[in-house]
């Protein structure tokens, strides 16, 4: 992380029954169980990269929510109006939790450095190969820009969206989000394949297995004889 300010990180996680609808889980595994394992591995990496209290998890999943709370993250319910609404709720929670980082009627601008200053980042919860050092490195790069976006491996979607202290991310997730975010943010393409490899379908799953997935995904995939999952 930048030494000049801290990050508050928002991680939205869909309820497992509604998550990863394009992903065909290898038999005998279920898609909801796989979606949960992927989310849990993402959250564990995040909460090792940052102080867990600086992480806001937006979810109404009955497994992921308590697990995130046990890691020390702040958990708020998903408002149920789509991904961008969930992210917006998480950003509002982050702002509420660190009010000294944001403009008020009596202060013309927010701090831009020092212990009270906070940037806000949004990371999607489907990165099972993510390692803490990957996120730390990406946030260090993002800290040099007012707003930054890190696209996924395809260059089309977004895995990480950030805003420096005093400003807010402008979430526009959905198909083609990287280009949309790039209209108001600097596009960064760090050589961090574990950060940029999200999981939407079976081909993505095989790719992250080759990179090395977290323990939850590895343990679940070990129930299936076909993929060989290596935990990192």
C-alpha positions, 0 to 999 in steps of 0.5 A, spaced: 500 500 500 501 507 499 505 509 505 501 516 504 494 513 505 490 507 507 485 503 503 477 501 505 476 496 500 469 494 498 467 486 496 460 485 493 458 477 494 452 475 491 447 470 494 450 463 492 444 461 489 444 467 484 451 467 483 456 465 477 450 462 473 454 461 467 459 457 471 458 449 470 460 446 476 464 439 475 460 434 477 458 432 483 459 439 485 454 444 485 454 451 483 452 455 489 458 451 493 463 453 488 461 460 488 461 460 495 468 457 495 471 462 490 468 468 494 471 465 501 478 464 498 478 471 495 476 474 502 481 470 506 486 473 501 483 480 502 483 480 509 491 478 509 493 484 505 489 489 509 487 490 516 480 486 516 476 492 519 478 496 513 474 491 508 467 492 507 463 485 505 456 486 501 452 480 502 446 477 504 449 470 503 448 466 509 455 462 509 459 468 506 457 473 511 458 470 517 465 467 514 467 474 513 465 477 519 469 471 523 475 474 519 474 481 522 471 484 516 465 489 516 459 486 513 452 489 510 446 486 507 446 486 499 440 491 498 438 486 492 438 491 486 444 489 482 451 489 483 452 496 482 447 498 488 451 493 492 457 496 491 454 503 492 452 501 499 459 498 500 462 505 499 457 509 503 459 504 509 466 505 508 465 513 508 461 512 514 466 508 517 471 514 516 468 520 516 474 524 517 477 522 510 471 526 506 468 533 505 463 536 510 460 542 510 465 545 515 471 542 511 472 544 503 476 538 502 478 531 504 485 530 507 490 527 501 495 524 506 496 522 513 493 517 518 486 519 517 486 519 509 482 513 506 482 511 499 476 507 497 477 500 492 472 495 490 474 488 488 470 483 485 469 477 490 471 471 484 478 471 484 480 464 487 487 465 485 488 471 489 494 472 493 495 478 498 501 480 495 497 481 489 492 486 492 498 490 495 502 490 489 495 493 485 493 498 490 500 501 490 500 502 483 493 505 483 495 509 489 498 514 484 492 515 480 486 519 482 481 514 480 484 507 477 481 501 474 484 494 473 481 490 467 480 482 468 484 478 463 480 479 457 481 486 458 473 487 458 471 486 465 473 490 471 476 486 477 479 492 481 476 500 481 479 505 486 479 512 488 484 516 492 482 520 498 477 525 497 473 522 491 469 516 490 469 510 485 464 511 480 461 503 479 459 502 472 460 494 472 457 489 467 459 487 460 464 492 458 465 495 464 473 496 463 472 501 458 466 504 461 470 505 468 476 507 463 472 514 461 474 517 468 479 512 471 486 511 469 487 503 466 492 499 469 494 492 466 499 490 472 502 483 470 498 480 476 495 474 473 492 471 479 489 478 481 486 479 473 483 472 473 476 472 475 471 466 474 465 466 470 465 459 466 469 453 466 475 455 462 476 460 467 476 455 472 481 451 469 485 457 468 485 459 475 486 451 477 493 452 473 495 458 477 493 455 484 487 456 488 485 458 495 484 452 500 476 453 500 476 452 492 482 447 492 478 442 497 471 443 494 475 441 487 478 435 490 471 432 491 471 431 483 477 427 480 477 430 474 480 437 475 487 437 479 487 443 484 493 446 487 492 450 493 497 456 495 
